[in-house]
């Protein structure tokens, strides 16, 4: 009885093992043909660098044998490709030793000779309040002066405030002996040229228009000098300047506003800063001027 039971048990055990094997094969073949077994995939973070390498999970040998070659990944039809933002370099190009020919061939007249130091300025009309001047300078700084060829040119408000303080002390009704008028001390000849060049009708005696004329002239100098010496990099950031005054576009534009474009940018010659004291004064006023708090 016990021996028969042992043989029967062995027979039953063998049958169970065979059945288990058949069941296992049936379950493996239950998946529809052509459908791969689900594999957990962890997406890379959306802010990962596009040129970075993401480590793929390594499948075991048995899984590879069962599933065949892994399918190639393809982007989802609805997924939008991530874009890496284009960033400008943190350092500006060094000024060219030999400038490119100027792209802007229509140039303003040269500034007049300095007036005698004994001459005192005169005043006409009513002086605009500090609040009015602040508003006018803010409006001028917010404008885009080259909307087609260089829309990224903007005149920083601190530069505009500092230049107006250096030129007139924010006095809108002052007339200098050398011909400079108003808030930005715009020369009448420069105003006439700019109105013709840009098809405008700015009134040099109006403090708001005077602010626009001054900002427009700074924008023109930025385009003119930036094209010639700085590979059309028009950034007027103080952080791009070094101890050398001729190292950045900001210093060159400040210098040219006072001395004229021809004294700073000349064909075939390196960038020049003929008035270092003026440039240093305006640069200091950009961070220390009492006018910044108005």
C-alpha positions as CSV (number, residue, x, y, z in Angstrom):
1,X,0.0,0.0,0.0
2,X,2.7,2.5,0.8
3,X,4.8,1.5,-2.2
4,X,1.8,1.9,-4.6
5,X,1.0,5.2,-3.0
6,X,4.6,6.3,-3.6
7,X,4.5,5.4,-7.3
8,X,1.1,7.1,-7.6
9,X,2.5,10.2,-5.9
10,X,5.4,10.2,-8.3
11,X,3.1,9.9,-11.2
12,X,0.8,12.6,-10.0
13,X,3.8,14.9,-9.3
14,X,5.2,14.3,-12.8
15,X,1.8,15.1,-14.2
16,X,1.5,18.3,-12.2
17,X,5.0,19.5,-13.3
18,X,4.1,18.8,-17.0
19,X,0.8,20.7,-16.6
20,X,2.5,23.6,-15.0
21,X,4.9,23.8,-17.8
22,X,2.1,23.8,-20.4
23,X,0.1,26.5,-18.4
24,X,3.2,28.7,-18.3
25,X,3.7,28.4,-22.0
26,X,0.0,29.2,-22.6
27,X,0.2,32.3,-20.4
28,X,3.3,33.6,-22.3
29,X,1.5,33.1,-25.6
30,X,-1.7,34.8,-24.4
31,X,-0.4,38.3,-25.4
32,X,-1.5,39.4,-28.8
33,X,1.0,38.8,-31.5
34,X,3.3,41.8,-32.1
35,X,2.5,43.4,-28.7
36,X,5.6,43.9,-26.5
37,X,5.5,43.3,-22.8
38,X,5.0,46.6,-21.0
39,X,8.3,48.2,-19.9
40,X,8.4,51.1,-17.4
41,X,10.1,54.1,-19.0
42,X,11.1,57.1,-17.0
43,X,11.0,60.3,-19.1
44,X,14.0,62.6,-18.9
45,X,13.2,66.0,-17.2
46,X,12.0,68.6,-19.6
47,X,14.8,71.0,-18.7
48,X,17.6,68.5,-19.5
49,X,20.1,69.8,-22.0
50,X,19.2,68.6,-25.5
51,X,22.8,67.5,-26.1
52,X,23.0,65.6,-22.9
53,X,23.1,61.7,-22.8
54,X,20.4,60.0,-20.8
55,X,21.2,56.5,-19.4
56,X,18.8,53.9,-20.8
57,X,17.6,51.1,-18.4
58,X,19.4,47.8,-19.2
59,X,17.1,44.8,-19.8
60,X,18.0,41.4,-18.5
61,X,19.1,38.7,-21.0
62,X,15.8,36.7,-20.5
63,X,13.7,39.8,-21.2
64,X,15.6,40.5,-24.4
65,X,15.2,36.9,-25.5
66,X,11.4,37.0,-24.8
67,X,10.7,40.5,-26.3
68,X,13.1,40.6,-29.2
69,X,14.9,43.8,-30.1
70,X,13.8,46.9,-28.3
71,X,11.6,49.3,-30.4
72,X,13.2,52.6,-31.2
73,X,11.8,55.6,-29.3
74,X,9.8,58.1,-31.3
75,X,8.3,61.3,-30.1
76,X,4.7,61.4,-29.4
77,X,2.7,63.1,-32.2
78,X,1.2,65.6,-29.8
79,X,4.5,66.3,-28.0
80,X,6.1,69.6,-28.7
81,X,9.9,69.6,-29.1
82,X,11.6,71.4,-26.3
83,X,13.5,74.5,-27.2
84,X,16.8,75.6,-25.7
85,X,16.6,79.4,-25.2
86,X,19.2,81.3,-27.2
87,X,21.3,83.2,-24.8
88,X,23.7,86.0,-25.7
89,X,27.2,85.6,-24.5
90,X,28.0,87.2,-21.2
91,X,31.0,89.0,-22.7
92,X,30.7,91.4,-25.5
93,X,33.1,91.1,-28.5
94,X,36.2,93.2,-28.3
95,X,36.0,96.3,-30.5
96,X,37.5,95.6,-33.9
97,X,40.9,97.1,-34.5
98,X,39.9,97.9,-38.1
99,X,36.2,98.8,-38.2
100,X,33.7,97.6,-40.8
101,X,32.5,100.3,-43.2
102,X,29.5,102.1,-41.6
103,X,26.1,100.7,-42.6
104,X,24.5,104.1,-41.9
105,X,25.7,106.5,-44.5
106,X,23.5,109.5,-43.5
107,X,25.3,111.1,-40.6
108,X,24.5,114.1,-38.4
109,X,26.5,117.3,-38.6
110,X,29.6,117.7,-36.5
111,X,29.2,119.5,-33.2
112,X,30.2,123.1,-33.1
113,X,33.4,124.4,-31.3
114,X,33.1,124.8,-27.6
115,X,31.9,128.2,-26.4
116,X,34.1,130.5,-24.4
117,X,34.1,129.6,-20.7
118,X,33.2,133.1,-19.8
119,X,29.8,132.7,-21.6
120,X,26.8,131.9,-19.3
121,X,23.7,130.1,-20.5
122,X,20.3,131.7,-20.8
123,X,16.9,130.6,-19.9
124,X,13.6,130.8,-21.8
125,X,10.1,129.9,-20.9
126,X,8.9,127.8,-18.0
127,X,11.0,125.0,-16.6
128,X,9.4,121.6,-16.4
129,X,9.1,120.0,-13.0
130,X,11.2,117.1,-12.0
131,X,8.1,114.9,-12.2
132,X,7.5,116.0,-15.7
133,X,11.1,115.4,-16.7
134,X,11.1,112.0,-15.1
135,X,8.0,111.1,-17.1
136,X,9.5,112.4,-20.3
137,X,12.7,110.5,-19.9
138,X,10.8,107.3,-19.0
139,X,8.7,107.6,-22.2
140,X,11.8,108.2,-24.3
141,X,13.6,105.2,-22.8
142,X,10.6,102.9,-23.5
143,X,10.6,103.6,-27.2
144,X,12.0,101.4,-30.0
145,X,13.9,103.6,-32.3
146,X,15.1,101.0,-34.9
147,X,12.0,98.8,-35.2
148,X,13.0,97.2,-38.5
149,X,16.8,96.9,-38.7
150,X,17.7,96.7,-35.0
151,X,14.6,96.3,-32.8
152,X,16.6,95.1,-29.8
153,X,18.2,98.5,-29.4
154,X,16.9,100.1,-26.2
155,X,18.3,103.1,-24.4
156,X,18.7,102.3,-20.7
157,X,16.7,104.7,-18.4
158,X,19.7,105.2,-16.1
159,X,21.8,106.2,-19.1
160,X,19.2,108.7,-20.2
161,X,18.7,110.1,-16.7
162,X,22.5,110.5,-16.2
163,X,23.1,112.1,-19.6
164,X,20.3,114.6,-19.0
165,X,21.7,115.4,-15.6
166,X,25.2,115.8,-17.0
167,X,24.0,118.0,-19.9
168,X,21.5,120.3,-18.2
169,X,21.0,119.3,-14.6
170,X,17.4,118.4,-15.7
171,X,16.7,122.0,-16.6
172,X,14.4,121.9,-19.6
173,X,14.6,125.6,-20.4
174,X,18.3,126.1,-20.5
175,X,20.1,127.4,-23.7
176,X,23.9,126.9,-23.8
177,X,26.3,129.3,-25.4
178,X,27.4,126.6,-27.9
179,X,23.9,126.2,-29.1
180,X,22.7,123.3,-27.0
181,X,19.0,123.4,-26.2
182,X,17.1,122.1,-23.3
183,X,17.0,119.0,-21.3
184,X,19.4,116.9,-23.4
185,X,21.3,119.9,-24.8
186,X,20.4,118.9,-28.4
187,X,22.1,121.0,-31.1
188,X,19.6,122.6,-33.6
189,X,21.5,121.2,-36.5
190,X,21.3,117.7,-35.1
191,X,17.6,118.1,-34.4
192,X,17.0,119.2,-38.0
193,X,19.0,116.3,-39.4
194,X,17.2,113.7,-37.2
195,X,13.8,115.0,-38.0
196,X,14.6,114.6,-41.7
197,X,16.4,111.3,-41.3
198,X,13.5,109.6,-39.4
199,X,10.6,111.6,-40.9
200,X,9.7,113.1,-37.5
201,X,8.7,116.6,-36.4
202,X,10.2,116.9,-32.9
203,X,10.2,120.4,-31.4
204,X,13.6,121.0,-29.8
205,X,12.1,123.6,-27.4
206,X,9.5,121.2,-26.0
207,X,11.0,119.2,-23.1
208,X,9.2,116.0,-24.1
209,X,10.3,116.2,-27.7
210,X,13.8,117.2,-26.5
211,X,14.0,113.9,-24.5
212,X,12.9,112.0,-27.6
213,X,15.6,113.7,-29.7
214,X,18.3,112.9,-27.1
215,X,17.3,109.3,-26.8
216,X,17.0,109.0,-30.6
217,X,20.5,110.3,-31.0
218,X,21.8,107.8,-28.5
219,X,20.0,105.0,-30.4
220,X,21.5,106.2,-33.7
221,X,25.0,106.2,-32.2
222,X,24.4,102.7,-30.8
223,X,23.5,101.4,-34.2
224,X,26.3,103.3,-36.0
225,X,29.1,102.3,-33.7
226,X,27.7,98.9,-32.9
227,X,27.7,97.9,-36.6
228,X,31.3,99.3,-37.2
229,X,33.1,97.9,-34.1
230,X,31.0,95.4,-32.2
231,X,29.6,93.0,-34.8
232,X,26.2,94.5,-34.4
233,X,26.0,93.6,-30.7
234,X,24.1,96.5,-29.4
235,X,24.1,95.9,-25.7
236,X,24.7,99.0,-23.6
237,X,25.5,97.0,-20.4
238,X,28.0,98.4,-18.0
239,X,29.0,94.9,-17.0
240,X,30.5,94.4,-20.5
241,X,33.1,97.2,-19.9
242,X,36.5,96.8,-18.5
243,X,39.0,99.4,-17.1
244,X,39.8,100.3,-20.7
245,X,37.4,103.0,-21.7
246,X,37.4,101.9,-25.4
247,X,36.4,98.3,-24.4
248,X,32.6,98.6,-24.7
249,X,29.8,100.1,-26.7
250,X,28.4,102.0,-23.7
251,X,31.4,104.1,-23.2
252,X,31.7,104.8,-27.0
253,X,28.1,106.0,-27.2
254,X,28.5,108.3,-24.2
255,X,31.6,109.7,-25.7
256,X,30.1,110.3,-29.1
257,X,27.0,112.0,-27.6
258,X,29.4,114.7,-26.3
259,X,32.1,114.8,-29.0
260,X,30.2,113.6,-32.1
261,X,30.4,110.2,-33.9
262,X,33.3,111.3,-36.0
263,X,35.6,111.8,-33.1
264,X,34.9,108.2,-31.8
265,X,34.3,106.1,-34.9
266,X,36.4,106.6,-38.0
267,X,36.9,104.3,-40.9
268,X,40.2,102.5,-40.8
269,X,40.9,103.6,-37.2
270,X,40.5,101.9,-33.8
271,X,37.7,103.0,-31.5
272,X,38.7,106.2,-29.7
273,X,37.5,107.9,-26.5
274,X,38.6,111.5,-26.8
275,X,36.8,112.8,-23.7
276,X,37.5,110.3,-20.8
277,X,36.4,112.8,-18.1
278,X,32.9,113.1,-19.6
279,X,32.5,109.4,-20.0
280,X,33.6,108.8,-16.4
281,X,31.2,111.4,-15.1
282,X,28.2,110.0,-16.9
283,X,29.1,106.4,-15.9
284,X,29.3,107.5,-12.3
285,X,25.9,109.3,-12.5
286,X,24.3,106.1,-13.8
287,X,24.7,104.6,-10.4
288,X,25.2,107.6,-8.0
289,X,23.1,110.4,-9.4
290,X,20.6,112.0,-7.1
291,X,18.3,112.1,-10.1
292,X,17.9,108.3,-10.0
293,X,15.7,108.7,-6.9
294,X,13.3,111.3,-8.5
